[in-house]
Amino acid sequence: MTTIPADSLTRNDRVVVNDDELPYLVDKVMDTSDGGVRVTYSSGDTVEYAAGDEVAIID
């Protein structure tokens, strides 16, 4: 597992949202007006991350 800035996420990254669950597969990443990113996962869930937020991914 690696930690990266949320604005570095790309399609098909596998993000660990909760340690006790399977990772979420990134479907789409869009910039927000405040400098953050809106991430849509393949499950249909959407999460907004602030600029500089760190996320854990499976590499």
mmCIF file as Biopython writes it, N, C-alpha, C and O atoms, coordinates in Angstrom:
data_model
#
loop_
_atom_site.group_PDB
_atom_site.id
_atom_site.type_symbol
_atom_site.label_atom_id
_atom_site.label_alt_id
_atom_site.label_comp_id
_atom_site.label_asym_id
_atom_site.label_entity_id
_atom_site.label_seq_id
_atom_site.pdbx_PDB_ins_code
_atom_site.Cartn_x
_atom_site.Cartn_y
_atom_site.Cartn_z
_atom_site.occupancy
_atom_site.B_iso_or_equiv
_atom_site.auth_seq_id
_atom_site.auth_asym_id
_atom_site.pdbx_PDB_model_num
ATOM 1   N N  . MET A ? 1  ? 0.852   -1.172 0.000   1.0 0.0 1  A 1 
ATOM 2   C CA . MET A ? 1  ? 0.000   0.000  0.000   1.0 0.0 1  A 1 
ATOM 3   C C  . MET A ? 1  ? 0.898   1.236  0.000   1.0 0.0 1  A 1 
ATOM 4   O O  . MET A ? 1  ? 1.924   1.288  0.679   1.0 0.0 1  A 1 
ATOM 5   N N  . THR A ? 2  ? 0.475   2.231  -0.788  1.0 0.0 2  A 1 
ATOM 6   C CA . THR A ? 2  ? 1.204   3.479  -0.930  1.0 0.0 2  A 1 
ATOM 7   C C  . THR A ? 2  ? 0.247   4.636  -0.692  1.0 0.0 2  A 1 
ATOM 8   O O  . THR A ? 2  ? -0.941  4.527  -0.994  1.0 0.0 2  A 1 
ATOM 9   N N  . THR A ? 3  ? 0.747   5.742  -0.155  1.0 0.0 3  A 1 
ATOM 10  C CA . THR A ? 3  ? -0.066  6.943  0.033   1.0 0.0 3  A 1 
ATOM 11  C C  . THR A ? 3  ? 0.351   7.980  -0.999  1.0 0.0 3  A 1 
ATOM 12  O O  . THR A ? 3  ? 1.536   8.266  -1.169  1.0 0.0 3  A 1 
ATOM 13  N N  . ILE A ? 4  ? -0.664  8.550  -1.700  1.0 0.0 4  A 1 
ATOM 14  C CA . ILE A ? 4  ? -0.400  9.568  -2.713  1.0 0.0 4  A 1 
ATOM 15  C C  . ILE A ? 4  ? -1.392  10.723 -2.527  1.0 0.0 4  A 1 
ATOM 16  O O  . ILE A ? 4  ? -2.429  10.548 -1.888  1.0 0.0 4  A 1 
ATOM 17  N N  . PRO A ? 5  ? -1.081  11.900 -3.081  1.0 0.0 5  A 1 
ATOM 18  C CA . PRO A ? 5  ? -2.052  13.002 -3.038  1.0 0.0 5  A 1 
ATOM 19  C C  . PRO A ? 5  ? -3.286  12.631 -3.874  1.0 0.0 5  A 1 
ATOM 20  O O  . PRO A ? 5  ? -3.158  12.006 -4.927  1.0 0.0 5  A 1 
ATOM 21  N N  . ALA A ? 6  ? -4.449  13.007 -3.413  1.0 0.0 6  A 1 
ATOM 22  C CA . ALA A ? 6  ? -5.697  12.671 -4.117  1.0 0.0 6  A 1 
ATOM 23  C C  . ALA A ? 6  ? -5.704  13.198 -5.547  1.0 0.0 6  A 1 
ATOM 24  O O  . ALA A ? 6  ? -6.289  12.573 -6.431  1.0 0.0 6  A 1 
ATOM 25  N N  . ASP A ? 7  ? -5.058  14.348 -5.785  1.0 0.0 7  A 1 
ATOM 26  C CA . ASP A ? 7  ? -5.066  14.888 -7.145  1.0 0.0 7  A 1 
ATOM 27  C C  . ASP A ? 7  ? -4.143  14.128 -8.098  1.0 0.0 7  A 1 
ATOM 28  O O  . ASP A ? 7  ? -4.052  14.470 -9.277  1.0 0.0 7  A 1 
ATOM 29  N N  . SER A ? 8  ? -3.462  13.104 -7.596  1.0 0.0 8  A 1 
ATOM 30  C CA . SER A ? 8  ? -2.631  12.243 -8.441  1.0 0.0 8  A 1 
ATOM 31  C C  . SER A ? 8  ? -3.354  10.957 -8.836  1.0 0.0 8  A 1 
ATOM 32  O O  . SER A ? 8  ? -2.806  10.135 -9.571  1.0 0.0 8  A 1 
ATOM 33  N N  . LEU A ? 9  ? -4.580  10.783 -8.351  1.0 0.0 9  A 1 
ATOM 34  C CA . LEU A ? 9  ? -5.336  9.579  -8.685  1.0 0.0 9  A 1 
ATOM 35  C C  . LEU A ? 9  ? -5.660  9.539  -10.173 1.0 0.0 9  A 1 
ATOM 36  O O  . LEU A ? 9  ? -5.892  10.573 -10.799 1.0 0.0 9  A 1 
ATOM 37  N N  . THR A ? 10 ? -5.673  8.342  -10.724 1.0 0.0 10 A 1 
ATOM 38  C CA . THR A ? 10 ? -6.047  8.142  -12.120 1.0 0.0 10 A 1 
ATOM 39  C C  . THR A ? 10 ? -7.021  6.974  -12.213 1.0 0.0 10 A 1 
ATOM 40  O O  . THR A ? 10 ? -7.181  6.206  -11.264 1.0 0.0 10 A 1 
ATOM 41  N N  . ARG A ? 11 ? -7.654  6.852  -13.346 1.0 0.0 11 A 1 
ATOM 42  C CA . ARG A ? 11 ? -8.596  5.761  -13.595 1.0 0.0 11 A 1 
ATOM 43  C C  . ARG A ? 11 ? -7.919  4.418  -13.305 1.0 0.0 11 A 1 
ATOM 44  O O  . ARG A ? 11 ? -6.758  4.208  -13.656 1.0 0.0 11 A 1 
ATOM 45  N N  . ASN A ? 12 ? -8.651  3.527  -12.671 1.0 0.0 12 A 1 
ATOM 46  C CA . ASN A ? 12 ? -8.230  2.170  -12.326 1.0 0.0 12 A 1 
ATOM 47  C C  . ASN A ? 12 ? -7.293  2.084  -11.130 1.0 0.0 12 A 1 
ATOM 48  O O  . ASN A ? 12 ? -6.841  0.989  -10.794 1.0 0.0 12 A 1 
ATOM 49  N N  . ASP A ? 13 ? -6.980  3.218  -10.463 1.0 0.0 13 A 1 
ATOM 50  C CA . ASP A ? 13 ? -6.276  3.121  -9.182  1.0 0.0 13 A 1 
ATOM 51  C C  . ASP A ? 13 ? -7.216  2.433  -8.197  1.0 0.0 13 A 1 
ATOM 52  O O  . ASP A ? 13 ? -8.434  2.587  -8.291  1.0 0.0 13 A 1 
ATOM 53  N N  . ARG A ? 14 ? -6.667  1.684  -7.266  1.0 0.0 14 A 1 
ATOM 54  C CA . ARG A ? 14 ? -7.458  0.998  -6.248  1.0 0.0 14 A 1 
ATOM 55  C C  . ARG A ? 14 ? -7.212  1.693  -4.908  1.0 0.0 14 A 1 
ATOM 56  O O  . ARG A ? 14 ? -6.134  1.576  -4.326  1.0 0.0 14 A 1 
ATOM 57  N N  . VAL A ? 15 ? -8.229  2.419  -4.426  1.0 0.0 15 A 1 
ATOM 58  C CA . VAL A ? 15 ? -8.118  3.248  -3.232  1.0 0.0 15 A 1 
ATOM 59  C C  . VAL A ? 15 ? -8.663  2.499  -2.014  1.0 0.0 15 A 1 
ATOM 60  O O  . VAL A ? 15 ? -9.755  1.932  -2.053  1.0 0.0 15 A 1 
ATOM 61  N N  . VAL A ? 16 ? -7.880  2.509  -0.937  1.0 0.0 16 A 1 
ATOM 62  C CA . VAL A ? 16 ? -8.317  1.912  0.318   1.0 0.0 16 A 1 
ATOM 63  C C  . VAL A ? 16 ? -9.060  2.991  1.096   1.0 0.0 16 A 1 
ATOM 64  O O  . VAL A ? 16 ? -8.444  3.907  1.641   1.0 0.0 16 A 1 
ATOM 65  N N  . VAL A ? 17 ? -10.394 2.879  1.147   1.0 0.0 17 A 1 
ATOM 66  C CA . VAL A ? 17 ? -11.212 3.864  1.840   1.0 0.0 17 A 1 
ATOM 67  C C  . VAL A ? 17 ? -11.310 3.506  3.314   1.0 0.0 17 A 1 
ATOM 68  O O  . VAL A ? 17 ? -11.178 4.374  4.177   1.0 0.0 17 A 1 
ATOM 69  N N  . ASN A ? 18 ? -11.541 2.231  3.605   1.0 0.0 18 A 1 
ATOM 70  C CA . ASN A ? 18 ? -11.592 1.724  4.982   1.0 0.0 18 A 1 
ATOM 71  C C  . ASN A ? 18 ? -10.693 0.503  5.065   1.0 0.0 18 A 1 
ATOM 72  O O  . ASN A ? 18 ? -10.727 -0.354 4.182   1.0 0.0 18 A 1 
ATOM 73  N N  . ASP A ? 19 ? -9.891  0.416  6.114   1.0 0.0 19 A 1 
ATOM 74  C CA . ASP A ? 19 ? -8.934  -0.685 6.244   1.0 0.0 19 A 1 
ATOM 75  C C  . ASP A ? 19 ? -9.596  -2.059 6.262   1.0 0.0 19 A 1 
ATOM 76  O O  . ASP A ? 19 ? -8.968  -3.049 5.886   1.0 0.0 19 A 1 
ATOM 77  N N  . ASP A ? 20 ? -10.844 -2.134 6.690   1.0 0.0 20 A 1 
ATOM 78  C CA . ASP A ? 20 ? -11.512 -3.430 6.810   1.0 0.0 20 A 1 
ATOM 79  C C  . ASP A ? 20 ? -12.349 -3.801 5.586   1.0 0.0 20 A 1 
ATOM 80  O O  . ASP A ? 20 ? -13.125 -4.755 5.637   1.0 0.0 20 A 1 
ATOM 81  N N  . GLU A ? 21 ? -12.201 -3.059 4.488   1.0 0.0 21 A 1 
ATOM 82  C CA . GLU A ? 21 ? -12.965 -3.321 3.272   1.0 0.0 21 A 1 
ATOM 83  C C  . GLU A ? 21 ? -12.040 -3.499 2.077   1.0 0.0 21 A 1 
ATOM 84  O O  . GLU A ? 21 ? -10.857 -3.162 2.129   1.0 0.0 21 A 1 
ATOM 85  N N  . LEU A ? 22 ? -12.602 -4.033 1.005   1.0 0.0 22 A 1 
ATOM 86  C CA . LEU A ? 22 ? -11.858 -4.133 -0.246  1.0 0.0 22 A 1 
ATOM 87  C C  . LEU A ? 22 ? -11.634 -2.737 -0.818  1.0 0.0 22 A 1 
ATOM 88  O O  . LEU A ? 22 ? -12.424 -1.830 -0.555  1.0 0.0 22 A 1 
ATOM 89  N N  . PRO A ? 23 ? -10.570 -2.554 -1.595  1.0 0.0 23 A 1 
ATOM 90  C CA . PRO A ? 23 ? -10.317 -1.234 -2.183  1.0 0.0 23 A 1 
ATOM 91  C C  . PRO A ? 23 ? -11.380 -0.860 -3.207  1.0 0.0 23 A 1 
ATOM 92  O O  . PRO A ? 23 ? -12.011 -1.730 -3.808  1.0 0.0 23 A 1 
ATOM 93  N N  . TYR A ? 24 ? -11.572 0.432  -3.400  1.0 0.0 24 A 1 
ATOM 94  C CA . TYR A ? 24 ? -12.495 0.959  -4.393  1.0 0.0 24 A 1 
ATOM 95  C C  . TYR A ? 24 ? -11.724 1.233  -5.679  1.0 0.0 24 A 1 
ATOM 96  O O  . TYR A ? 24 ? -10.614 1.762  -5.634  1.0 0.0 24 A 1 
ATOM 97  N N  . LEU A ? 25 ? -12.300 0.879  -6.818  1.0 0.0 25 A 1 
ATOM 98  C CA . LEU A ? 25 ? -11.669 1.099  -8.113  1.0 0.0 25 A 1 
ATOM 99  C C  . LEU A ? 25 ? -12.101 2.466  -8.651  1.0 0.0 25 A 1 
ATOM 100 O O  . LEU A ? 25 ? -13.294 2.748  -8.764  1.0 0.0 25 A 1 
ATOM 101 N N  . VAL A ? 26 ? -11.115 3.314  -8.981  1.0 0.0 26 A 1 
ATOM 102 C CA . VAL A ? 26 ? -11.407 4.660  -9.486  1.0 0.0 26 A 1 
ATOM 103 C C  . VAL A ? 26 ? -11.910 4.558  -10.925 1.0 0.0 26 A 1 
ATOM 104 O O  . VAL A ? 26 ? -11.284 3.919  -11.771 1.0 0.0 26 A 1 
ATOM 105 N N  . ASP A ? 27 ? -13.054 5.201  -11.189 1.0 0.0 27 A 1 
ATOM 106 C CA . ASP A ? 27 ? -13.624 5.245  -12.529 1.0 0.0 27 A 1 
ATOM 107 C C  . ASP A ? 27 ? -13.320 6.582  -13.197 1.0 0.0 27 A 1 
ATOM 108 O O  . ASP A ? 27 ? -12.963 6.629  -14.374 1.0 0.0 27 A 1 
ATOM 109 N N  . LYS A ? 28 ? -13.468 7.688  -12.425 1.0 0.0 28 A 1 
ATOM 110 C CA . LYS A ? 28 ? -13.274 9.021  -13.008 1.0 0.0 28 A 1 
ATOM 111 C C  . LYS A ? 28 ? -12.749 9.976  -11.944 1.0 0.0 28 A 1 
ATOM 112 O O  . LYS A ? 28 ? -13.133 9.885  -10.778 1.0 0.0 28 A 1 
ATOM 113 N N  . VAL A ? 29 ? -11.868 10.892 -12.347 1.0 0.0 29 A 1 
ATOM 114 C CA . VAL A ? 29 ? -11.340 11.940 -11.467 1.0 0.0 29 A 1 
ATOM 115 C C  . VAL A ? 29 ? -11.558 13.280 -12.154 1.0 0.0 29 A 1 
ATOM 116 O O  . VAL A ? 29 ? -11.132 13.485 -13.291 1.0 0.0 29 A 1 
ATOM 117 N N  . MET A ? 30 ? -12.231 14.197 -11.446 1.0 0.0 30 A 1 
ATOM 118 C CA . MET A ? 30 ? -12.479 15.539 -11.996 1.0 0.0 30 A 1 
ATOM 119 C C  . MET A ? 30 ? -12.003 16.583 -11.003 1.0 0.0 30 A 1 
ATOM 120 O O  . MET A ? 30 ? -12.165 16.415 -9.794  1.0 0.0 30 A 1 
ATOM 121 N N  . ASP A ? 31 ? -11.413 17.669 -11.511 1.0 0.0 31 A 1 
ATOM 122 C CA . ASP A ? 31 ? -11.002 18.785 -10.659 1.0 0.0 31 A 1 
ATOM 123 C C  . ASP A ? 31 ? -12.238 19.534 -10.173 1.0 0.0 31 A 1 
ATOM 124 O O  . ASP A ? 31 ? -13.240 19.620 -10.883 1.0 0.0 31 A 1 
ATOM 125 N N  . THR A ? 32 ? -12.159 20.076 -8.957  1.0 0.0 32 A 1 
ATOM 126 C CA . THR A ? 32 ? -13.225 20.928 -8.434  1.0 0.0 32 A 1 
ATOM 127 C C  . THR A ? 32 ? -12.744 22.375 -8.444  1.0 0.0 32 A 1 
ATOM 128 O O  . THR A ? 32 ? -11.548 22.635 -8.570  1.0 0.0 32 A 1 
ATOM 129 N N  . SER A ? 33 ? -13.667 23.303 -8.311  1.0 0.0 33 A 1 
ATOM 130 C CA . SER A ? 33 ? -13.326 24.728 -8.400  1.0 0.0 33 A 1 
ATOM 131 C C  . SER A ? 33 ? -12.435 25.205 -7.261  1.0 0.0 33 A 1 
ATOM 132 O O  . SER A ? 33 ? -11.755 26.222 -7.398  1.0 0.0 33 A 1 
ATOM 133 N N  . ASP A ? 34 ? -12.426 24.484 -6.133  1.0 0.0 34 A 1 
ATOM 134 C CA . ASP A ? 34 ? -11.610 24.899 -4.996  1.0 0.0 34 A 1 
ATOM 135 C C  . ASP A ? 34 ? -10.237 24.232 -4.961  1.0 0.0 34 A 1 
ATOM 136 O O  . ASP A ? 34 ? -9.538  24.309 -3.950  1.0 0.0 34 A 1 
ATOM 137 N N  . GLY A ? 35 ? -9.845  23.578 -6.056  1.0 0.0 35 A 1 
ATOM 138 C CA . GLY A ? 35 ? -8.516  22.974 -6.140  1.0 0.0 35 A 1 
ATOM 139 C C  . GLY A ? 35 ? -8.462  21.522 -5.732  1.0 0.0 35 A 1 
ATOM 140 O O  . GLY A ? 35 ? -7.405  20.899 -5.834  1.0 0.0 35 A 1 
ATOM 141 N N  . GLY A ? 36 ? -9.564  20.965 -5.275  1.0 0.0 36 A 1 
ATOM 142 C CA . GLY A ? 36 ? -9.608  19.555 -4.901  1.0 0.0 36 A 1 
ATOM 143 C C  . GLY A ? 36 ? -9.990  18.694 -6.092  1.0 0.0 36 A 1 
ATOM 144 O O  . GLY A ? 36 ? -9.934  19.133 -7.241  1.0 0.0 36 A 1 
ATOM 145 N N  . VAL A ? 37 ? -10.376 17.467 -5.801  1.0 0.0 37 A 1 
ATOM 146 C CA . VAL A ? 37 ? -10.819 16.559 -6.857  1.0 0.0 37 A 1 
ATOM 147 C C  . VAL A ? 37 ? -12.081 15.830 -6.426  1.0 0.0 37 A 1 
ATOM 148 O O  . VAL A ? 37 ? -12.294 15.569 -5.242  1.0 0.0 37 A 1 
ATOM 149 N N  . ARG A ? 38 ? -12.914 15.507 -7.410  1.0 0.0 38 A 1 
ATOM 150 C CA . ARG A ? 38 ? -14.105 14.684 -7.195  1.0 0.0 38 A 1 
ATOM 151 C C  . ARG A ? 38 ? -13.818 13.346 -7.850  1.0 0.0 38 A 1 
ATOM 152 O O  . ARG A ? 38 ? -13.594 13.263 -9.057  1.0 0.0 38 A 1 
ATOM 153 N N  . VAL A ? 39 ? -13.829 12.287 -7.025  1.0 0.0 39 A 1 
ATOM 154 C CA . VAL A ? 39 ? -13.506 10.949 -7.508  1.0 0.0 39 A 1 
ATOM 155 C C  . VAL A ? 39 ? -14.779 10.119 -7.551  1.0 0.0 39 A 1 
ATOM 156 O O  . VAL A ? 39 ? -15.503 10.015 -6.561  1.0 0.0 39 A 1 
ATOM 157 N N  . THR A ? 40 ? -15.042 9.525  -8.720  1.0 0.0 40 A 1 
ATOM 158 C CA . THR A ? 40 ? -16.159 8.604  -8.862  1.0 0.0 40 A 1 
ATOM 159 C C  . THR A ? 40 ? -15.574 7.203  -8.947  1.0 0.0 40 A 1 
ATOM 160 O O  . THR A ? 40 ? -14.700 6.923  -9.767  1.0 0.0 40 A 1 
ATOM 161 N N  . TYR A ? 41 ? -16.073 6.334  -8.085  1.0 0.0 41 A 1 
ATOM 162 C CA . TYR A ? 41 ? -15.612 4.950  -8.054  1.0 0.0 41 A 1 
ATOM 163 C C  . TYR A ? 41 ? -16.509 4.085  -8.919  1.0 0.0 41 A 1 
ATOM 164 O O  . TYR A ? 41 ? -17.634 4.477  -9.228  1.0 0.0 41 A 1 
ATOM 165 N N  . SER A ? 42 ? -16.030 2.918  -9.312  1.0 0.0 42 A 1 
ATOM 166 C CA . SER A ? 42 ? -16.808 2.023  -10.169 1.0 0.0 42 A 1 
ATOM 167 C C  . SER A ? 42 ? -18.110 1.585  -9.508  1.0 0.0 42 A 1 
ATOM 168 O O  . SER A ? 42 ? -19.043 1.169  -10.195 1.0 0.0 42 A 1 
ATOM 169 N N  . SER A ? 43 ? -18.182 1.672  -8.193  1.0 0.0 43 A 1 
ATOM 170 C CA . SER A ? 43 ? -19.403 1.329  -7.456  1.0 0.0 43 A 1 
ATOM 171 C C  . SER A ? 43 ? -20.483 2.388  -7.624  1.0 0.0 43 A 1 
ATOM 172 O O  . SER A ? 43 ? -21.640 2.160  -7.272  1.0 0.0 43 A 1 
ATOM 173 N N  . GLY A ? 44 ? -20.103 3.560  -8.165  1.0 0.0 44 A 1 
ATOM 174 C CA . GLY A ? 44 ? -21.024 4.676  -8.312  1.0 0.0 44 A 1 
ATOM 175 C C  . GLY A ? 44 ? -20.890 5.699  -7.198  1.0 0.0 44 A 1 
ATOM 176 O O  . GLY A ? 44 ? -21.441 6.795  -7.297  1.0 0.0 44 A 1 
ATOM 177 N N  . ASP A ? 45 ? -20.165 5.357  -6.139  1.0 0.0 45 A 1 
ATOM 178 C CA . ASP A ? 45 ? -19.934 6.300  -5.045  1.0 0.0 45 A 1 
ATOM 179 C C  . ASP A ? 45 ? -19.052 7.437  -5.528  1.0 0.0 45 A 1 
ATOM 180 O O  . ASP A ? 45 ? -18.139 7.228  -6.326  1.0 0.0 45 A 1 
ATOM 181 N N  . THR A ? 46 ? -19.326 8.646  -5.042  1.0 0.0 46 A 1 
ATOM 182 C CA . THR A ? 46 ? -18.528 9.821  -5.379  1.0 0.0 46 A 1 
ATOM 183 C C  . THR A ? 46 ? -18.023 10.448 -4.095  1.0 0.0 46 A 1 
ATOM 184 O O  . THR A ? 46 ? -18.781 10.635 -3.143  1.0 0.0 46 A 1 
ATOM 185 N N  . VAL A ? 47 ? -16.730 10.775 -4.072  1.0 0.0 47 A 1 
ATOM 186 C CA . VAL A ? 47 ? -16.103 11.391 -2.898  1.0 0.0 47 A 1 
ATOM 187 C C  . VAL A ? 47 ? -15.312 12.597 -3.369  1.0 0.0 47 A 1 
ATOM 188 O O  . VAL A ? 47 ? -14.622 12.540 -4.387  1.0 0.0 47 A 1 
ATOM 189 N N  . GLU A ? 48 ? -15.415 13.697 -2.620  1.0 0.0 48 A 1 
ATOM 190 C CA . GLU A ? 48 ? -14.599 14.873 -2.918  1.0 0.0 48 A 1 
ATOM 191 C C  . GLU A ? 48 ? -13.455 14.944 -1.917  1.0 0.0 48 A 1 
ATOM 192 O O  . GLU A ? 48 ? -13.652 14.799 -0.710  1.0 0.0 48 A 1 
ATOM 193 N N  . TYR A ? 49 ? -12.264 15.168 -2.441  1.0 0.0 49 A 1 
ATOM 194 C CA . TYR A ? 49 ? -11.065 15.303 -1.627  1.0 0.0 49 A 1 
ATOM 195 C C  . TYR A ? 49 ? -10.549 16.730 -1.773  1.0 0.0 49 A 1 
ATOM 196 O O  . TYR A ? 49 ? -10.569 17.294 -2.867  1.0 0.0 49 A 1 
ATOM 197 N N  . ALA A ? 50 ? -10.093 17.301 -0.683  1.0 0.0 50 A 1 
ATOM 198 C CA . ALA A ? 50 ? -9.501  18.640 -0.708  1.0 0.0 50 A 1 
ATOM 199 C C  . ALA A ? 50 ? -8.100  18.562 -1.301  1.0 0.0 50 A 1 
ATOM 200 O O  . ALA A ? 50 ? -7.474  17.502 -1.327  1.0 0.0 50 A 1 
ATOM 201 N N  . ALA A ? 51 ? -7.626  19.705 -1.772  1.0 0.0 51 A 1 
ATOM 202 C CA . ALA A ? 51 ? -6.262  19.772 -2.280  1.0 0.0 51 A 1 
ATOM 203 C C  . ALA A ? 51 ? -5.304  19.355 -1.164  1.0 0.0 51 A 1 
ATOM 204 O O  . ALA A ? 51 ? -5.398  19.846 -0.040  1.0 0.0 51 A 1 
ATOM 205 N N  . GLY A ? 52 ? -4.406  18.469 -1.477  1.0 0.0 52 A 1 
ATOM 206 C CA . GLY A ? 52 ? -3.435  18.025 -0.500  1.0 0.0 52 A 1 
ATOM 207 C C  . GLY A ? 52 ? -3.845  16.823 0.320   1.0 0.0 52 A 1 
ATOM 208 O O  . GLY A ? 52 ? -3.015  16.288 1.056   1.0 0.0 52 A 1 
ATOM 209 N N  . ASP A ? 53 ? -5.104  16.364 0.230   1.0 0.0 53 A 1 
ATOM 210 C CA . ASP A ? 53 ? -5.510  15.154 0.948   1.0 0.0 53 A 1 
ATOM 211 C C  . ASP A ? 53 ? -4.713  13.969 0.426   1.0 0.0 53 A 1 
ATOM 212 O O  . ASP A ? 53 ? -4.475  13.849 -0.776  1.0 0.0 53 A 1 
ATOM 213 N N  . GLU A ? 54 ? -4.306  13.103 1.332   1.0 0.0 54 A 1 
ATOM 214 C CA . GLU A ? 54 ? -3.577  11.907 0.977   1.0 0.0 54 A 1 
ATOM 215 C C  . GLU A ? 54 ? -4.532  10.711 0.997   1.0 0.0 54 A 1 
ATOM 216 O O  . GLU A ? 54 ? -5.386  10.608 1.878   1.0 0.0 54 A 1 
ATOM 217 N N  . VAL A ? 55 ? -4.383  9.806  0.020   1.0 0.0 55 A 1 
ATOM 218 C CA . VAL A ? 55 ? -5.191  8.600  -0.035  1.0 0.0 55 A 1 
ATOM 219 C C  . VAL A ? 55 ? -4.262  7.393  -0.156  1.0 0.0 55 A 1 
ATOM 220 O O  . VAL A ? 55 ? -3.175  7.479  -0.727  1.0 0.0 55 A 1 
ATOM 221 N N  . ALA A ? 56 ? -4.711  6.278  0.390   1.0 0.0 56 A 1 
ATOM 222 C CA . ALA A ? 56 ? -3.932  5.045  0.309   1.0 0.0 56 A 1 
ATOM 223 C C  . ALA A ? 56 ? -4.406  4.256  -0.899  1.0 0.0 56 A 1 
ATOM 224 O O  . ALA A ? 56 ? -5.606  4.078  -1.108  1.0 0.0 56 A 1 
ATOM 225 N N  . ILE A ? 57 ? -3.445  3.783  -1.698  1.0 0.0 57 A 1 
ATOM 226 C CA . ILE A ? 57 ? -3.776  2.957  -2.861  1.0 0.0 57 A 1 
ATOM 227 C C  . ILE A ? 57 ? -3.020  1.640  -2.781  1.0 0.0 57 A 1 
ATOM 228 O O  . ILE A ? 57 ? -1.991  1.532  -2.113  1.0 0.0 57 A 1 
ATOM 229 N N  . ILE A ? 58 ? -3.549  0.652  -3.471  1.0 0.0 58 A 1 
ATOM 230 C CA . ILE A ? 58 ? -2.860  -0.631 -3.619  1.0 0.0 58 A 1 
ATOM 231 C C  . ILE A ? 58 ? -2.029  -0.528 -4.881  1.0 0.0 58 A 1 
ATOM 232 O O  . ILE A ? 58 ? -2.559  -0.236 -5.953  1.0 0.0 58 A 1 
ATOM 233 N N  . ASP A ? 59 ? -0.724  -0.765 -4.765  1.0 0.0 59 A 1 
ATOM 234 C CA . ASP A ? 59 ? 0.108   -0.694 -5.976  1.0 0.0 59 A 1 
ATOM 235 C C  . ASP A ? 59 ? 0.503   -2.048 -6.457  1.0 0.0 59 A 1 
ATOM 236 O O  . ASP A ? 59 ? 1.203   -2.166 -7.463  1.0 0.0 59 A 1 
#
